[in-house]
Amino acid sequence: MSIGSGRRPGRVAVIGVGVLGASVAWNLSRQGADVVLIDARRPGEGVTNWSFAWVNASNKTVRKSYFDLNVAGMAAHRELATAIGPDSWWYPSGHLRWADDPAGATQLLERAELLANWGYRVEVLTAAEARRLEPALVMPGEVPVVLYPDEAWVHGRHLVGRLVGQAVAAGAGLRPGCAVCDIGTGSDGGVRTVVLSDGTRLDVDIVVNAAGPSASEVAALVARQLPMRREPGVVTRVGCVQVPIDRVMHAPRIEIRPDGDASVVLHSREIDALIDAGEEVSELARMLHELARNVVPALGDSHIAETRVAHRPIPADGFPSVGAVPSVPGYYEAVSHSGITLGPVIGRLLAAEIVSGKRDAMLADFRPERFAMPTGGR
Ligand SMILES: Cc1cc2nc3c(=O)[nH]c(=O)nc-3n(C[C@H](O)[C@H](O)[C@H](O)COP(=O)(O)OP(=O)(O)OC[C@H]3O[C@@H](n4cnc5c(N)ncnc54)[C@H](O)[C@@H]3O)c2cc1C
């Protein structure tokens, strides 16, 4: 069922208020839909707050349609910044990446060439040119450095706060601190109610599953199997008197970005690989901090402020699951890794689908139906 399918306008429950749920709800509420946002905790404090939050398509070349969706995600961020104002969440300062071994450098330059052929803006700098942009960096003298000038980073929690504030001002309801623990369906299998952990039962016509890493549990409430990968990552926030870098960057072993005026965020795939080996979280944080100080010595007197292991919300084949599930009328999914990059575009496309009933071709490869319902589902 969709609002535009000829039936009375429906009430939409958005389950999960991270970047994806907030983006869907913001788009729906500005089109006059009756929306209620429900979150088990506080909006924006899920994986959205523990993300490296790099807005990019340069790391998404695995499939052209996925790359195109991420390019559309970058454009949607720029439009959103105009619509809601950029302050405190949108940092379009570009992205630097370099490698310190010949094989890595070759790979970097091949990727840059592919992206340039796809019309993506990329510049190849010398190390000296890169250091003029980022004087605090230590990097080998002769390495090529790639600058992607249209990439950015986002403060996820602040973005969610802004979107939720505007949705509520436009009339949306907000239920923080309430988990959805059941979804009731009618005799046609369509969505009718959601039941919250405080015992409230809400009559709804549509639910959007935007529960991030818990999306398969919410899908199970309508007897749907949404297979997800297990892919944890560890992120550390480091406090410093003055932030010594201006942009998001990938050094060979560590990823670093600013996080406002007095902190820096650190992440590394190499350190993520130690999570399941049972390493203490405090030790993972210490290693991240050490790797970062090797690249940015000015972080020498910074301190580890907070660290969290978070789970990437990744459907099993690695791609987003977005749109209606026709076998459960009224049930929609908005589940994706790279959700910081994709939130605004997924929010816009899914809200349009809910309101008009029309399916956008851009989502053709990312439809929930590719994960079939088990036989006997309700
Ligand atoms: C280490 C790491 C690095 C990353 N780096 C990047 C990056 O550089 N760029 C990028 O684009 N993406 C990145 N991502 C991915 C990105 O952070 C996520 O795709 C995105 O934040 C997902 O947002 P979400 O709204 O789906 O989930 P969340 O922010 O987790 O929101 C889901 C919400 O649902 C709520 N919820 C769950 N179950 C229920 C229920 N039953 N009832 C009510 N509420 C419920 C939760 O409380 C939560 O608030 C990274 C992720 C990780 C872990």
Ligand as a Chemical Component Dictionary entry (heavy atoms), coordinates in Angstrom:
data_LIG
# 
_chem_comp.id                   LIG 
_chem_comp.type                 NON-POLYMER 
_chem_comp.pdbx_formal_charge   0 
_chem_comp.three_letter_code    LIG 
# 
loop_
_chem_comp_atom.comp_id 
_chem_comp_atom.atom_id 
_chem_comp_atom.alt_atom_id 
_chem_comp_atom.type_symbol 
_chem_comp_atom.charge 
_chem_comp_atom.model_Cartn_x 
_chem_comp_atom.model_Cartn_y 
_chem_comp_atom.model_Cartn_z 
_chem_comp_atom.pdbx_ordinal 
LIG C1  C1  C 0 32.944 1.489  11.632 1  
LIG C2  C2  C 0 31.953 2.022  10.632 2  
LIG C3  C3  C 0 32.365 2.919  9.683  3  
LIG C4  C4  C 0 31.452 3.407  8.745  4  
LIG N1  N1  N 0 31.880 4.330  7.848  5  
LIG C5  C5  C 0 31.008 4.844  6.945  6  
LIG C6  C6  C 0 31.446 5.855  6.054  7  
LIG O1  O1  O 0 32.604 6.283  6.086  8  
LIG N2  N2  N 0 30.537 6.341  5.171  9  
LIG C7  C7  C 0 29.238 5.891  5.124  10 
LIG O2  O2  O 0 28.467 6.376  4.275  11 
LIG N3  N3  N 0 28.801 4.940  5.991  12 
LIG C8  C8  C 0 29.650 4.408  6.886  13 
LIG N4  N4  N 0 29.227 3.468  7.774  14 
LIG C9  C9  C 0 27.840 2.972  7.682  15 
LIG C10 C10 C 0 26.850 3.963  8.253  16 
LIG O3  O3  O 0 27.283 4.434  9.497  17 
LIG C11 C11 C 0 25.481 3.286  8.381  18 
LIG O4  O4  O 0 25.114 2.700  7.139  19 
LIG C12 C12 C 0 24.398 4.256  8.806  20 
LIG O5  O5  O 0 24.766 5.020  9.928  21 
LIG C13 C13 C 0 23.142 3.462  9.100  22 
LIG O6  O6  O 0 22.159 4.308  9.587  23 
LIG P1  P1  P 0 20.787 3.706  10.058 24 
LIG O7  O7  O 0 19.858 4.849  10.237 25 
LIG O8  O8  O 0 20.378 2.602  9.151  26 
LIG O9  O9  O 0 21.131 2.956  11.446 27 
LIG P2  P2  P 0 21.242 3.530  12.934 28 
LIG O10 O10 O 0 21.921 4.823  13.000 29 
LIG O11 O11 O 0 21.810 2.427  13.779 30 
LIG O12 O12 O 0 19.740 3.777  13.330 31 
LIG C14 C14 C 0 18.873 2.696  13.563 32 
LIG C15 C15 C 0 18.022 3.048  14.782 33 
LIG O13 O13 O 0 17.049 2.020  14.937 34 
LIG C16 C16 C 0 16.762 1.910  16.306 35 
LIG N5  N5  N 0 16.108 0.596  16.494 36 
LIG C17 C17 C 0 16.628 -0.633 16.304 37 
LIG N6  N6  N 0 15.682 -1.563 16.553 38 
LIG C18 C18 C 0 14.539 -0.908 16.886 39 
LIG C19 C19 C 0 13.219 -1.307 17.249 40 
LIG N7  N7  N 0 12.858 -2.611 17.325 41 
LIG N8  N8  N 0 12.328 -0.356 17.541 42 
LIG C20 C20 C 0 12.652 0.967  17.480 43 
LIG N9  N9  N 0 13.899 1.396  17.147 44 
LIG C21 C21 C 0 14.812 0.481  16.846 45 
LIG C22 C22 C 0 18.124 2.048  16.975 46 
LIG O14 O14 O 0 17.973 2.470  18.324 47 
LIG C23 C23 C 0 18.812 3.097  16.088 48 
LIG O15 O15 O 0 18.707 4.400  16.622 49 
LIG C24 C24 C 0 30.095 2.973  8.757  50 
LIG C25 C25 C 0 29.678 2.081  9.746  51 
LIG C26 C26 C 0 30.592 1.616  10.674 52 
LIG C27 C27 C 0 30.122 0.666  11.761 53 
# 
loop_
_chem_comp_bond.comp_id 
_chem_comp_bond.atom_id_1 
_chem_comp_bond.atom_id_2 
_chem_comp_bond.value_order 
_chem_comp_bond.pdbx_ordinal 
LIG C1  C2  SING 1  
LIG C2  C3  SING 2  
LIG C2  C26 DOUB 3  
LIG C3  C4  DOUB 4  
LIG C4  N1  SING 5  
LIG C4  C24 SING 6  
LIG N1  C5  DOUB 7  
LIG C5  C6  SING 8  
LIG C5  C8  SING 9  
LIG C6  O1  DOUB 10 
LIG C6  N2  SING 11 
LIG N2  C7  SING 12 
LIG C7  O2  DOUB 13 
LIG C7  N3  SING 14 
LIG N3  C8  DOUB 15 
LIG C8  N4  SING 16 
LIG N4  C9  SING 17 
LIG N4  C24 SING 18 
LIG C9  C10 SING 19 
LIG C10 O3  SING 20 
LIG C10 C11 SING 21 
LIG C11 O4  SING 22 
LIG C11 C12 SING 23 
LIG C12 O5  SING 24 
LIG C12 C13 SING 25 
LIG C13 O6  SING 26 
LIG O6  P1  SING 27 
LIG P1  O7  DOUB 28 
LIG P1  O8  SING 29 
LIG P1  O9  SING 30 
LIG O9  P2  SING 31 
LIG P2  O10 DOUB 32 
LIG P2  O11 SING 33 
LIG P2  O12 SING 34 
LIG O12 C14 SING 35 
LIG C14 C15 SING 36 
LIG C15 O13 SING 37 
LIG C15 C23 SING 38 
LIG O13 C16 SING 39 
LIG C16 N5  SING 40 
LIG C16 C22 SING 41 
LIG N5  C17 SING 42 
LIG N5  C21 SING 43 
LIG C17 N6  DOUB 44 
LIG N6  C18 SING 45 
LIG C18 C19 SING 46 
LIG C18 C21 DOUB 47 
LIG C19 N7  SING 48 
LIG C19 N8  DOUB 49 
LIG N8  C20 SING 50 
LIG C20 N9  DOUB 51 
LIG N9  C21 SING 52 
LIG C22 O14 SING 53 
LIG C22 C23 SING 54 
LIG C23 O15 SING 55 
LIG C24 C25 DOUB 56 
LIG C25 C26 SING 57 
LIG C26 C27 SING 58 
# 
